[in-house]
Amino acid sequence: MKTVKFEGKTEQEALEKVRDELGLSAIVVSIKKQRKRGLLALFSKPIVIVTAAFAEEEDNKDKVLKAAKKAAESAAKQNLPVMPDILDYKPPEGPFTVPYTQPPNFDEGKDIQIAHQKRTIQQLEDKILAAEERFANLAVAAGEKIEEPKPKYTNDMIRMFYDSLINQGVMPELAEGIIEEANLLATNNTSPDINLMVKIVYNKIMGILNEPRILVGNREDGQVAIFMGPTGVGKTTTIAKLSSILILQENKQVGLITSDTYRIAAVDQIKTYADILGLELRVIYDSEEIYKNVVQLKRNNEVVLIDTAGRSHNNKENIKELSGMLSKVPESDRFLVLSVTTREEDLLNIIKTYETISDFELIFTKLDETGSFGTLLNICFLTGRHVSYVSFGQNVPEDIEVIKPDKIAKALMGTGFDAWREA
């Protein structure tokens, strides 16, 4: 141990010097008052001399001070009771007649401060444990929520039908309605008739699709068909395919009329088809010309097909113009050509708009781009309309056919698109 003396005008000043120089680890050995020597000392106040001892290896004054301050700040943040700061200790003032041999116990103050730090640390650990427990409970609750839901249908075949319909894009409420009767049969019988269950689901789908209405060309006065629809759905290609079928398979004479003069090269496209198939083609630029040309073509042809320009269902002027053209040929069949890749919400809006100007059957194109048939079933169910033809590629005339509801029904029940094409 080594000793050092510190002077001060008061005991407090001398002790502060001890604290500042040696830290809390120093031990106060003695506190004395002493006058300076000489004549002037008679008129001056006595000074206080504090003798303090310290170990040479004790050089951690700053660490102790910082730890004490940090503990005090932490206690304040957590609303813990703060003990009196031992650094503010003030010994009693006044003259001493004997040496001050009982210094304040700084070690005891240090122990109190350490006890506070331990208590603070323990409280923090308790909070961490409580938080971990809450997170564990949340994890358990989350695990309970994401457990595998119980199957909607207990019968394996009913569940297979439902899953197939949903995977094909059929609306859940429609899928439930289709299998409802079959599910009752499966639920109320320990050994339900599987063939009867299949037949029930099959007939439900067939009833929604309805029988197609097609071009037959057997009217004595000739058959006229008008094709309408949005831009880009494939009306012109569809007309070319149907013309080929009527000519090559049905041995019918076919005439063409196009009013689609808005699109660049649209007339050239249909002219190319007409030249290849040997068809008579008329191009009109005004709705007033349509009736005259229909009459002329019907003289030599059993079927007259009319291609119209693509019309946006949001453009009221275009729809009004189309309505005027349709009024010129009242005795005609109408087909609304739609792409199965269009959003169902948009399909319903298109159909609703065209219903304001005409009755019609549906033709769906681009089935090769989707691989599912749910949209066809949904649209037929929601609108009550018939689908007459479906197309699934660009090859003329191969990639179009009269819709076969039985094949669509089987595909919706789990056969799939490829099997439907091969059927």
Secondary structure, DSSP 8 states (H G I E B T S, - for coil): -EEEEEEESSHHHHHHHHHHHH-TT-EEEEEEEE--SSGGGGGS--EEEEEEEE-TT---HHHHHHHHHHHHHHHHHTT------GGG-----S--SS-------HHHHHHHHHHHHHHHHHHHHHHHHHHHHHHHHHHHHHHHHTS----S-SSHHHHHHHHHHHHTT--HHHHHHHHHHHHHHHHH-SS--HHHHHHHHHHHHHHHH----------TT-EEEEEE--TTS-HHHHHHHHHHHHHHTT---EEEEE---SSTTHHHHHHHHHHHHT-EEEE-SSGGGHHHHHHHHHTT-SEEEEE-----TT-HHHHHHHHHHHHH--S-EEEEEEETTS-HHHHHHHHHHHHTT---EEEEE-GGGT---HHHHHHHHHH---EEEEE-SS-TTTTEEE--HHHHHHIIIII-HHHHHH-
